[in-house]
Amino acid sequence: MDLLKLAIEWAKAEVFSTRFFILFAIGFLIASAGFWQLGKTDLAKAYIIPTLVAGILLLIIGSGTNYTNIQRVKQFEKDFNTNKTAFYQSEIKRSESTRKQFKVVFKVVPIALIVAALLILLINTPTWRAICVTTISMLIIILIIDGNAQSRIENYHKELKLLNQKNEFKLN
């Protein structure tokens, strides 16, 4: 497969995937507004701020990664046409770096999930219960979306390595 086509397909899939962060962010923001307008119990009122914060965080994550990947798609062709070998090497380095970042994410997020679940058991106030449940919900969404992104970067990295094995590009 052509290197440029491979890179663009990967980046476009990332753009599509990151839009789910934005979609879930909107869901959290709507939930926050719903709790604010319709919440009658202490627990329902306690969800207003945590769901608002989760929505804002997911919106920041989604918007940032979406923008970055859209810019990356635009830059790929320029970089590829400038120096194919340098483009290849930069993609190998970037994919290796991203793979390392996902290893950290998939260690830290489950620990945060466990802590939030334990806090639900240990602290039984409406505010902390809402914070913990919202945190668990947000982290599960992050794991689902990032799980797919990790799979894509692994496949992308393997495809890049295959191009090197076919002697299309030489690593320094």
Steps between C-alpha positions, in 0.01 A plus 500: 500500500621850425646678803306822448171315455569291811577810709196692378266205560634464854460873573147511356401205717638691798295806406188285486582337834574823685161634406354245739666690785306805386178299468533364854597847626174635365319215676662589833420869451136418423489275807640782712233739371238234563613448858506876549148553364328181612701376798289486813701271728835574661666233286357640177615851594845360587545385139479853354866600548667160442317440171575858393870451576508162323327652198747786485799265537374269225430801280856626549646155429282449194546847356875498554563159348252564220672828406846344523408209275326722244815712481709184476302381195564833330871490583560139396504564127735797532742307722484191281571696181787686668692193618343153494766337714488772765120477500521124547749533786291765672190280476688203646620716791158654554323164493753353747452800730122470480517128577703579814246762606218247467688258725497769770132582440402135534680478834389831652132502397416157649666606827287817500192285434582279798556802724167654395319170560656466843405856589136418419521222757681706762335843475124504486416866445305611192778728375773236516274231357418727205866589449605135506223373274563779250875434512446131438269578207747743345796265544311210342425719198868594481601133519259399225606774261870471582481120474396538139763767442766275650401219268519736201845632595627144549377403154636821350840438659505142366414624151778757520745228602385285208583784263853497642525123454405542135805729479290797403652708781821470694524584867813679615 
